[in-house]
């Protein structure tokens, strides 16, 4: 197993273990594993992706609403996705 695939498996395991906690935070609409976005470009770095409807500055959030930047050694990337609506 390569270092990349090993870290990908670790990221998936950590995501499953913490998904409910992340989804319970306000504004969070989804959680996944993917490539981190840095400087508006997809990088080659794996991260837990936390999708939010609106990305707010930390100063506007309560301490228990903050999303960690790392969980069990896996980086966390908060990405704004907008509001999700069912199509009819």
N, C-alpha and C positions, 0 to 999 in steps of 0.2 A: 504494500500500500504506500502510495507517495505521501509526502508531507502535506500536499494540498488536499488530497482526498481524506487524509486523517483529520485535518483541521475542519474540513467540511462536515464530516460525521460528528465531530465534537460540537460544532455550531448547531447542528440539527438536534442533538441530544439536549443541549443547554436550552435551546428555544422551546422544545417540548416541555421541559421542566419548569420554565418560567412564563410560558404563554398566558396562562390564566391571570397571573399577577399583572402582566403588561396590558392585557385586554381590559382589565378592571379600571385602568386609569382613564380619566376623562379625555375625550378627544381622540382616543386610539380606536382605529377602525380595522386594523389588521396587523398580523405579525408573521414574518417569514424569514427565510435565510437567502441571502443573495450578495451581490457585489455592492460594496460601499460606494457612495457618491461623494467625491471630493472635488471642490472647485467646479461644481456643475458637470463633472465628467465621471463616468463609471470607472472605477479603479479595478484592479485585480485582487483587491483585498476582500475576503469573505467577512460578512458581519450579520448579526441579527438585525433585520430591517423592521422597524416599528413605523407603521403607516398611520399618520394623523390627518384629520380633516383640515386643520389649520395649525401650522407650526408657530408656537408662541415663545417669546423670550422667557428664559428661566425666571426672570424677575417678576413675571406675571403669574407664576405658578406657586402653589403651596408646596412645602417640602415633600409631602406624601404624593404629590402629583408629578414630581420630576421623574424622568426616565433616566436610568443609569447610563453612563457612557460605555460601560463594560460590565459583563456578567460572566463570572467564572472564567476570566481570561479571554472572552470573546467580545470584540468591539460591538457596540450597538449604534446603529445609524437611524436617526429619526428623519423620515421623509414625508413631506406634505403631499397628500393625494387629492385633497378636496373632498367634497361631500359625495358619498356613494348613494345612488338611488336605483331602485329596481325599475327595469324597463317594462312597459306594459303593452 
